[in-house]
Amino acid sequence: MENKFIEIFTGLKRDYGYADINSAYKDPSTGKLKLKYGWAAKELLESDYIDHLAGKKSIGIQPCNDEGLAKFGAIDIDSDEYDNFDLRKYLEIIDKKNIPVIPVKSKSGGLHIYVFFKEPVKASFVRNFLDKLLFTFDLKASTEIFPKQTQLGIGSDQKPINGNFINLPYYNRNERVGVNLDGTEFTFEQFIKVVEANTKTKEDLEEFADELIRLELTGGADEFIDGPVCLQRLSKSKLDDYRDRFIYNYMVFAKKKYPDNWEEKLLEGARNYIVYDNIWGDEKVKQKIKAYKKDTAGHTCSEEPINSMCVKSECLKRKFGVASDKVKRFPTLSALIKITHVPDPEFRFTVHYNDKVEGETTQQIIAKDVNYMMDQEKLRRLIGAHTPVPPPRIKDNDMQTILDNLWQGMKIQKAPPGTSPKEILHKHLEDYVYGVPAVSDAAFRSGSTLIDTDGYAYFVYDPFYNFLKNKEWKNKIDKTGQMLIDFFKAELGHGKRYPKKPTQKKSNNPVRCVKIPMSNFTKEENEIEILPMKSKKDIL
């Protein structure tokens, strides 16, 4: 059974995620279970899966591999109020519509809805299939879908990007378990059998998704067949709420489909799709038309009722869908992770953009410091350098809204051991201090290290910084000096004389150098193994 579990949850193999179960606590405001997590920074082995099932450690998998393929995916149904989470609502939808997915309880108290494939398929297909299920479950378009990235690639540091992982079920074989449609929990053995019975091909799910959307849109107005899916769904009944936003989005659509008589079509659409009363009527719509004659922006996909009715992967394919907006919008950003490097945290986020062949594509981008997030121009250049999308300039208020939404869902991730600038600097510093000892005044002045009996090491700063640059150290010389002061209690510009030899009459001239406590370093002594010896013949 363990081998089947490993086969089912195959994804990125060069690294895996972990969740520190011992750090778990319950957020009193939401009831959500929170804990520290991060990347293990080592290859995923079969033994890691076994340890997960045994409860020795909790692991997570990035479903998307380096080839952009995935064998499974999941919708992460989160809730602001976990104590009132309605599990049965989703089970009833799965049962009623015969959706080929398997619900699993998540570690935080919500629900993961998994889909499994017989063979690896493009990660973009997995995301687009699950995107089509969001409206069925009455979930917002911003609901998290795994894999979060459809391609990984290489970061600015020339290292492979990992993206985001999802915590695996059946930790200790009895936590985060699968759920039957009647609400009962699957044992580990039952879960494996249910997954095997519900594993599908790409063709199976394409057919299912097409039929699901066809049924959902039946009854919607035919004029939206080549337009936004949200408007087609909303047109199934007259709206008495969100009328202003519907009319605005209908106007954006009408200007593209009916450029010569969009005003007439807008008035006709208002009569057909919204409720008229003592507030709304022809006169109010005509006032809107007058205001809309100026250039207007694109669809308001992130606002209700559009957001809850969105099927982005389908809308992107349509002639007058969201991709046809004349006014280009800033790409959607999601899945912000703050990695606690010292001294400066690193930020990783996912960019969503339209690929004409595959539909929506997602890619993680690394911002080495917060300036790339807060400065719009730097952020635009960063996105433009790593994706085919050149983000447009937008108003400061709009940019602030994007950042607010991004920060709201931010997750804190612990930096892998030994990867923070502080730890890397410490390693290089230790190598330098214990490197070439200063055996003369000339050697000391040239950069060799003097370890004195006073418990301090002394070395000239410029040769040390050149040593760091040869190690691909990227921080500037002034920032590096400040790090030495802040983290290692170093003193820069200290005057130190190399000790004169007994034969010298005159002391050496002082050298301006770095003075750093040797307490920062613990040099390991090689253990001496004492072997029993019976006779002198044992000596080689």
C-alpha positions as CSV (number, residue, x, y, z in Angstrom):
1,M,0.0,0.0,0.0
2,E,2.9,2.4,0.8
3,N,4.2,2.0,-2.8
4,K,0.7,2.9,-4.2
5,F,0.7,6.0,-2.0
6,I,4.1,7.1,-3.3
7,E,2.9,6.5,-6.9
8,I,-0.3,8.4,-6.4
9,F,1.5,11.4,-4.9
10,T,4.4,11.7,-7.3
11,G,5.5,15.2,-8.0
12,L,8.7,17.2,-7.7
13,K,11.5,14.9,-6.5
14,R,14.5,17.1,-6.0
15,D,13.0,18.7,-2.9
16,Y,10.0,18.4,-0.6
17,G,8.2,20.4,1.9
18,Y,7.8,19.8,5.6
19,A,5.4,21.0,8.3
20,D,6.7,21.3,11.9
21,I,3.9,19.6,13.8
22,N,5.4,20.5,17.2
23,S,4.9,24.2,16.4
24,A,1.2,23.9,15.7
25,Y,-1.3,26.2,17.4
26,K,-4.9,27.2,16.9
27,D,-5.6,30.7,15.8
28,P,-8.2,32.0,18.3
29,S,-9.8,34.4,15.8
30,T,-10.4,31.9,13.1
31,G,-10.0,28.5,14.7
32,K,-7.5,27.6,12.0
33,L,-4.5,25.4,12.8
34,K,-1.3,27.1,12.1
35,L,2.3,25.9,12.1
36,K,5.8,26.5,10.7
37,Y,6.7,25.0,7.4
38,G,9.4,25.2,4.8
39,W,11.5,23.2,2.2
40,A,13.7,20.4,3.3
41,A,16.4,21.4,0.7
42,K,17.1,17.8,-0.1
43,E,15.9,15.1,-2.5
44,L,12.6,13.3,-1.8
45,L,13.1,9.6,-1.0
46,E,10.8,6.7,-0.5
47,S,11.8,6.7,3.2
48,D,10.3,10.3,3.5
49,Y,6.9,9.0,2.5
50,I,7.2,6.1,4.9
51,D,8.2,8.5,7.8
52,H,5.1,10.6,6.9
53,L,2.8,7.7,7.1
54,A,4.4,6.6,10.4
55,G,3.9,10.1,11.9
56,K,7.7,10.7,12.2
57,K,7.5,13.8,10.1
58,S,4.9,15.6,8.0
59,I,5.8,16.2,4.3
60,G,4.4,18.1,1.4
61,I,4.8,17.7,-2.4
62,Q,4.9,20.2,-5.2
63,P,2.6,18.4,-7.8
64,C,4.3,20.1,-10.7
65,N,7.7,18.7,-11.7
66,D,10.5,20.4,-13.6
67,E,9.0,19.3,-16.9
68,G,5.7,21.2,-16.1
69,L,3.8,17.9,-15.6
70,A,1.6,16.7,-12.7
71,K,-0.2,13.5,-11.7
72,F,-2.6,15.1,-9.2
73,G,-4.0,18.4,-8.2
74,A,-6.3,19.8,-5.5
75,I,-8.6,22.6,-4.6
76,D,-7.8,24.0,-1.1
77,I,-11.1,25.1,0.5
78,D,-10.3,27.5,3.2
79,S,-12.6,29.2,5.6
80,D,-12.5,32.2,7.8
81,E,-14.5,30.5,10.4
82,Y,-13.3,26.9,10.8
83,D,-15.6,26.1,13.7
84,N,-18.6,26.6,11.4
85,F,-17.1,24.8,8.4
86,D,-19.8,23.0,6.4
87,L,-18.2,19.8,5.1
88,R,-21.5,18.2,4.0
89,K,-22.2,21.0,1.6
90,Y,-19.3,19.9,-0.6
91,L,-20.0,16.2,-0.2
92,E,-23.5,16.7,-1.5
93,I,-22.3,18.6,-4.5
94,I,-19.8,15.9,-5.4
95,D,-22.5,13.2,-5.0
96,K,-25.2,15.1,-6.9
97,K,-23.0,16.0,-9.9
98,N,-20.9,12.8,-9.8
99,I,-17.6,14.7,-9.8
100,P,-14.6,12.5,-10.1
101,V,-12.7,13.9,-7.1
102,I,-11.9,12.7,-3.6
103,P,-12.4,15.0,-0.6
104,V,-9.7,14.9,2.1
105,K,-9.7,16.8,5.4
106,S,-6.8,19.3,5.6
107,K,-4.5,19.9,8.5
108,S,-6.0,23.3,9.1
109,G,-9.6,22.1,9.4
110,G,-10.7,22.8,5.9
111,L,-11.0,20.5,2.9
112,H,-8.7,19.5,0.0
113,I,-10.6,18.2,-3.1
114,Y,-8.2,16.0,-5.1
115,V,-8.1,14.9,-8.7
116,F,-5.8,12.1,-9.8
117,F,-4.5,11.2,-13.3
118,K,-3.4,7.8,-14.7
119,E,-0.4,9.5,-16.4
120,P,1.4,12.8,-15.9
121,V,-0.3,15.6,-17.8
122,K,0.5,19.3,-18.2
123,A,0.2,21.1,-14.9
124,S,-1.7,23.9,-16.7
125,F,-4.4,21.3,-17.7
126,V,-4.8,20.2,-14.0
127,R,-5.2,23.8,-12.9
128,N,-7.7,24.6,-15.7
129,F,-9.8,21.5,-14.9
130,L,-10.0,22.4,-11.2
131,D,-10.7,26.0,-12.1
132,K,-13.8,24.8,-13.9
133,L,-15.0,23.1,-10.7
134,L,-14.8,26.3,-8.6
135,F,-18.2,27.6,-9.7
136,T,-19.8,24.2,-9.1
137,F,-18.7,24.3,-5.4
138,D,-19.8,28.0,-5.2
139,L,-16.2,29.0,-4.6
140,K,-14.5,32.3,-5.6
141,A,-12.1,32.4,-8.5
142,S,-9.3,33.3,-6.1
143,T,-9.6,30.0,-4.2
144,E,-6.3,28.2,-4.0
145,I,-5.6,25.5,-6.6
146,F,-2.6,23.1,-6.6
147,P,-0.3,23.0,-8.4
148,K,0.0,26.7,-7.9
149,Q,2.6,26.9,-10.6
150,T,2.4,25.3,-14.0
151,Q,6.1,25.8,-14.7
152,L,9.0,26.2,-12.3
153,G,12.2,27.2,-14.1
154,I,15.3,28.9,-12.7
155,G,15.5,31.9,-10.4
156,S,17.7,35.0,-10.6
157,D,20.2,33.1,-8.4
158,Q,20.4,30.4,-11.1
159,K,18.9,27.9,-8.8
160,P,15.8,25.8,-9.6
161,I,12.5,27.3,-8.3
162,N,10.4,25.0,-6.1
163,G,7.1,26.9,-6.0
164,N,4.5,25.8,-3.5
165,F,3.9,22.4,-1.9
166,I,0.7,20.8,-0.6
167,N,0.8,18.8,2.7
168,L,0.1,15.2,2.0
169,P,-2.9,13.3,3.7
170,Y,-2.7,10.4,6.0
171,Y,0.0,11.7,8.3
172,N,0.5,9.0,10.9
173,R,-2.1,7.1,8.8
174,N,-5.0,8.6,10.8
175,E,-4.8,12.4,10.2
176,R,-5.9,14.4,7.2
177,V,-8.0,11.5,6.0
178,G,-10.2,11.0,3.0
179,V,-14.0,11.3,3.4
180,N,-16.7,9.2,1.9
181,L,-19.8,11.0,0.5
182,D,-21.8,9.9,3.6
183,G,-19.3,11.7,5.8
184,T,-17.5,8.6,7.1
185,E,-13.7,8.6,7.0
186,F,-11.7,6.3,4.8
187,T,-9.0,4.1,6.4
188,F,-5.6,4.3,4.6
189,E,-6.3,1.1,2.8
190,Q,-9.7,2.2,1.7
191,F,-8.4,5.5,0.5
192,I,-5.8,3.9,-1.8
193,K,-8.5,1.7,-3.3
194,V,-10.9,4.7,-3.8
195,V,-8.1,6.7,-5.5
196,E,-7.3,3.8,-7.9
197,A,-11.0,3.5,-8.8
198,N,-11.2,7.3,-9.5
199,T,-8.0,7.9,-11.4
200,K,-8.8,9.4,-14.8
201,T,-7.2,10.2,-18.1
202,K,-6.9,13.7,-19.5
203,E,-9.5,12.8,-22.1
204,D,-12.0,11.6,-19.4
205,L,-11.7,14.9,-17.6
206,E,-11.9,17.1,-20.7
207,E,-15.2,15.4,-21.6
208,F,-16.5,15.7,-18.0
209,A,-15.6,19.4,-17.7
210,D,-17.1,20.3,-21.1
211,E,-20.4,18.6,-20.1
212,L,-20.3,20.2,-16.7
213,I,-20.0,23.7,-18.1
214,R,-22.6,23.0,-20.8
215,L,-25.1,22.0,-18.2
216,E,-24.2,25.0,-15.9
217,L,-24.6,27.5,-18.7
218,T,-27.9,26.0,-20.1
219,G,-30.5,28.7,-19.8
220,G,-28.0,31.6,-20.2
221,A,-28.4,34.1,-23.0
222,D,-27.0,32.9,-26.4
223,E,-25.4,36.3,-27.0
224,F,-22.8,35.5,-24.4
225,I,-21.6,32.2,-26.1
226,D,-18.5,34.1,-27.3
227,G,-18.3,36.4,-24.3
228,P,-17.5,36.2,-20.6
229,V,-18.8,33.1,-18.9
230,C,-19.9,35.1,-15.8
231,L,-22.3,37.2,-17.8
232,Q,-23.8,34.0,-19.4
233,R,-24.4,32.5,-16.0
234,L,-25.8,35.7,-14.5
235,S,-28.2,36.0,-17.5
236,K,-30.1,32.9,-16.4
237,S,-32.3,35.0,-14.2
238,K,-33.0,38.8,-13.8
239,L,-30.7,40.4,-11.3
240,D,-32.1,42.6,-8.5
241,D,-28.7,42.9,-6.8
242,Y,-25.3,44.0,-8.2
243,R,-27.1,45.6,-11.1
244,D,-24.6,48.4,-11.4
245,R,-21.7,46.0,-11.8
246,F,-23.5,43.8,-14.2
247,I,-24.4,46.8,-16.4
248,Y,-20.8,48.0,-16.4
249,N,-19.5,44.6,-17.4
250,Y,-22.1,44.2,-20.0
251,M,-21.0,47.5,-21.4
252,V,-17.4,46.3,-21.7
253,F,-18.6,43.2,-23.6
254,A,-21.0,45.2,-25.8
255,K,-18.4,47.7,-26.9
256,K,-16.3,44.8,-28.3
257,K,-19.1,42.7,-29.8
258,Y,-21.4,45.6,-31.0
259,P,-18.9,48.5,-31.6
260,D,-21.4,50.4,-33.9
261,N,-24.5,50.2,-31.7
262,W,-23.3,49.2,-28.2
263,E,-25.5,52.0,-26.7
264,E,-28.7,50.4,-28.1
265,K,-27.5,47.0,-27.0
266,L,-26.8,48.2,-23.5
267,L,-30.3,49.6,-23.1
268,E,-31.7,46.3,-24.5
269,G,-29.5,44.3,-22.2
270,A,-30.6,46.2,-19.2
271,R,-34.3,45.5,-20.0
272,N,-33.5,41.8,-20.5
273,Y,-31.1,41.0,-17.6
274,I,-31.9,43.3,-14.6
275,V,-35.0,44.1,-12.6
276,Y,-36.5,47.5,-13.2
277,D,-38.0,49.3,-10.2
278,N,-38.4,52.8,-8.9
279,I,-34.6,53.2,-8.9
280,W,-33.5,51.3,-12.0
281,G,-35.1,52.0,-15.4
282,D,-34.4,53.3,-18.9
283,E,-33.5,56.8,-17.6
284,K,-30.8,55.5,-15.2
285,V,-29.4,53.2,-17.9
286,K,-29.2,56.2,-20.3
287,Q,-27.3,58.1,-17.7
288,K,-24.8,55.2,-17.5
289,I,-24.5,55.1,-21.3
290,K,-23.6,58.8,-21.3
291,A,-20.9,58.2,-18.7
292,Y,-19.6,55.1,-20.5
293,K,-18.9,57.0,-23.8
294,K,-15.4,57.8,-22.6
295,D,-12.7,55.2,-22.7
296,T,-13.4,52.6,-20.0
297,A,-11.3,49.9,-18.4
298,G,-11.9,46.1,-18.7
299,H,-14.0,43.7,-16.8
300,T,-14.1,43.8,-13.0
301,C,-13.3,40.2,-12.6
302,S,-12.2,40.5,-8.9
303,E,-15.5,42.0,-7.8
304,E,-18.9,40.4,-7.0
305,P,-21.0,39.1,-8.6
306,I,-18.4,38.5,-11.4
307,N,-15.9,36.8,-9.2
308,S,-18.2,34.0,-7.9
309,M,-19.4,33.3,-11.4
310,C,-16.0,33.2,-13.0
311,V,-14.6,30.3,-15.0
312,K,-11.4,31.9,-16.1
313,S,-9.9,29.0,-18.1
314,E,-13.1,28.9,-20.3
315,C,-13.4,32.7,-20.5
316,L,-9.8,33.1,-21.8
317,K,-10.7,31.0,-24.9
318,R,-13.7,33.1,-26.0
319,K,-13.5,35.7,-28.7
320,F,-14.9,38.5,-26.5
321,G,-13.8,37.0,-23.2
322,V,-11.6,38.8,-20.6
323,A,-8.4,38.3,-22.8
324,S,-9.9,40.6,-25.4
325,D,-10.0,43.6,-23.1
326,K,-8.4,46.6,-24.9
327,V,-7.2,48.0,-21.6
328,K,-4.5,45.6,-20.3
329,R,-4.7,44.9,-16.7
330,F,-2.0,44.2,-14.2
331,P,-1.5,40.4,-14.0
332,T,-3.0,38.6,-11.1
333,L,-0.6,37.9,-8.3
334,S,-1.1,35.2,-5.6
335,A,0.5,32.8,-3.1
336,L,2.8,35.3,-1.4
337,I,5.5,33.6,0.7
338,K,7.8,35.5,3.0
339,I,11.0,33.5,3.7
340,T,12.7,34.5,6.9
341,H,16.2,35.1,5.7
342,V,18.4,37.3,7.9
343,P,18.9,40.2,7.6
344,D,16.5,40.7,4.7
345,P,13.5,38.4,4.1
346,E,13.0,37.1,0.6
347,F,9.5,37.1,-1.1
348,R,8.1,34.6,-3.5
349,F,4.8,35.1,-5.4
350,T,3.0,33.5,-8.3
351,V,2.0,35.4,-11.5
352,H,-1.0,34.3,-13.5
353,Y,-1.0,35.1,-17.2
354,N,-2.7,34.0,-20.4
355,D,-1.0,31.5,-22.7
356,K,-2.8,31.3,-26.0
357,V,-2.1,27.6,-26.3
358,E,-2.6,26.3,-22.7
359,G,-4.9,28.9,-21.3
360,E,-3.9,30.3,-17.9
361,T,-0.2,29.8,-17.0
362,T,1.2,30.3,-13.5
363,Q,4.9,30.9,-12.5
364,Q,6.6,31.7,-9.3
365,I,8.9,34.7,-9.1
366,I,11.5,35.5,-6.5
367,A,11.9,39.0,-5.1
368,K,15.2,39.2,-3.2
369,D,14.0,42.0,-0.9
370,V,10.9,44.0,-0.1
371,N,11.9,46.9,-2.4
372,Y,10.9,44.7,-5.5
373,M,7.4,44.4,-4.0
374,M,6.8,48.0,-2.9
375,D,8.2,49.8,-5.9
376,Q,5.8,49.4,-8.8
377,E,8.5,50.0,-11.4
378,K,10.8,47.4,-9.9
379,L,7.9,45.0,-9.6
380,R,7.0,45.5,-13.3
381,R,10.5,44.9,-14.4
382,L,10.8,41.8,-12.3
383,I,7.6,40.3,-13.8
384,G,8.6,41.4,-17.3
385,A,12.0,39.7,-16.9
386,H,10.6,36.3,-15.9
387,T,7.3,36.0,-17.8
388,P,6.0,37.0,-21.3
389,V,3.8,39.6,-19.6
390,P,4.9,43.3,-19.6
391,P,2.7,44.6,-16.8
392,P,1.1,48.0,-17.5
393,R,1.6,51.0,-15.2
394,I,-1.5,51.4,-12.9
395,K,-2.6,54.0,-10.4
396,D,-1.0,53.9,-7.0
397,N,-4.4,53.1,-5.4
398,D,-4.9,50.1,-7.7
399,M,-1.4,48.9,-6.9
400,Q,-2.0,49.3,-3.2
401,T,-5.2,47.1,-3.6
402,I,-3.1,44.4,-5.3
403,L,-0.5,44.5,-2.5
404,D,-3.2,44.5,0.2
405,N,-4.8,41.4,-1.2
406,L,-1.4,39.7,-1.6
407,W,-0.3,40.5,1.9
408,Q,-3.6,39.3,3.3
409,G,-2.9,35.7,2.2
410,M,0.9,35.9,3.0
411,K,2.4,32.8,4.5
412,I,5.7,32.8,6.5
413,Q,8.2,30.2,5.6
414,K,11.3,29.4,7.6
415,A,14.5,29.6,5.6
416,P,16.3,26.3,5.0
417,P,19.2,25.9,7.4
418,G,22.5,27.4,6.1
419,T,20.8,29.5,3.3
420,S,20.3,32.9,4.9
421,P,22.9,35.7,4.1
422,K,23.9,35.7,7.8
423,E,24.6,32.0,7.8
424,I,26.4,32.1,4.5
425,L,28.5,35.0,5.6
426,H,29.4,33.2,8.9
427,K,30.6,30.2,6.9
428,H,32.8,32.3,4.6
429,L,34.0,34.3,7.6
430,E,35.0,31.1,9.4
431,D,36.8,29.8,6.4
432,Y,38.7,33.0,6.0
433,V,39.7,33.3,9.7
434,Y,41.0,29.8,9.8
435,G,42.5,30.0,6.3
436,V,45.9,31.5,5.7
437,P,47.5,32.7,9.0
438,A,49.5,35.8,9.1
439,V,53.2,34.8,9.7
440,S,54.6,38.3,9.0
441,D,53.7,41.9,9.0
442,A,53.7,41.9,5.2
443,A,51.4,38.9,5.1
444,F,49.1,40.6,7.6
445,R,48.9,43.7,5.5
446,S,48.2,41.6,2.4
447,G,45.1,40.0,4.0
448,S,46.2,37.0,6.1
449,T,44.5,36.6,9.4
450,L,46.1,37.3,12.8
451,I,44.5,35.3,15.6
452,D,45.8,36.9,18.8
453,T,45.9,35.6,22.3
454,D,43.4,38.2,23.4
455,G,40.5,36.2,21.9
456,Y,40.1,38.2,18.7
457,A,40.9,37.7,15.1
458,Y,42.3,40.6,12.9
459,F,42.3,40.9,9.1
460,V,42.3,43.7,6.5
461,Y,38.7,44.2,5.2
462,D,39.3,44.8,1.4
463,P,41.1,41.4,0.8
464,F,38.4,39.7,2.8
465,Y,35.6,41.3,0.7
466,N,37.5,40.2,-2.5
467,F,37.5,36.7,-1.0
468,L,33.7,36.9,-0.6
469,K,33.2,38.1,-4.2
470,N,35.1,35.1,-5.4
471,K,32.5,33.0,-3.5
472,E,29.7,34.8,-5.4
473,W,28.7,37.0,-2.5
474,K,26.3,39.6,-3.8
475,N,25.9,42.1,-1.0
476,K,27.7,45.4,-1.4
477,I,30.8,46.2,0.6
478,D,29.1,48.7,3.0
479,K,26.2,46.4,3.7
480,T,28.6,43.5,4.3
481,G,30.6,45.6,6.8
482,Q,27.4,46.5,8.7
483,M,26.4,42.8,8.8
484,L,29.8,42.0,10.4
485,I,29.0,44.7,13.1
486,D,25.4,43.7,13.7
487,F,25.7,39.9,13.7
488,F,29.3,39.2,14.8
489,K,30.1,42.1,17.0
490,A,33.0,43.1,14.7
491,E,34.8,46.4,14.9
492,L,35.8,47.9,11.6
493,G,38.8,50.3,11.2
494,H,40.5,49.0,14.3
495,G,44.2,49.9,14.5
496,K,46.3,46.7,15.1
497,R,50.1,46.1,15.0
498,Y,51.5,42.8,13.9
499,P,53.6,41.6,16.9
500,K,57.3,42.4,16.5
501,K,59.8,39.7,16.5
502,P,62.4,39.4,19.3
503,T,65.0,40.5,16.8
504,Q,63.1,43.6,15.8
505,K,64.0,46.9,17.5
506,K,61.1,48.9,16.2
507,S,57.4,48.0,16.4
508,N,55.4,47.4,13.2
509,N,53.2,50.2,12.0
510,P,49.5,49.8,12.9
511,V,47.1,48.5,10.2
512,R,43.5,49.5,9.9
513,C,41.6,46.2,10.0
514,V,38.6,44.2,11.2
515,K,38.6,43.0,14.8
516,I,36.2,40.2,15.5
517,P,35.7,38.0,18.6
518,M,36.8,34.4,18.2
519,S,33.8,33.4,20.2
520,N,31.9,33.5,16.9
521,F,33.7,30.4,15.8
522,T,34.0,26.9,17.1
523,K,36.7,25.0,15.4
524,E,36.1,21.3,15.6
525,E,39.0,19.2,16.9
526,N,39.6,15.9,15.1
527,E,38.9,13.0,17.5
528,I,41.8,10.7,18.0
529,E,40.8,7.1,17.8
530,I,42.7,4.9,20.2
531,L,43.0,1.4,18.9
532,P,44.0,-1.5,21.2
533,M,47.4,-2.9,20.3
534,K,48.5,-6.3,21.3
535,S,52.1,-6.1,20.1
536,K,54.6,-4.0,18.2
537,K,53.7,-6.0,15.1
538,D,50.4,-4.2,14.9
539,I,52.3,-1.0,14.0
540,L,52.2,-0.4,10.2
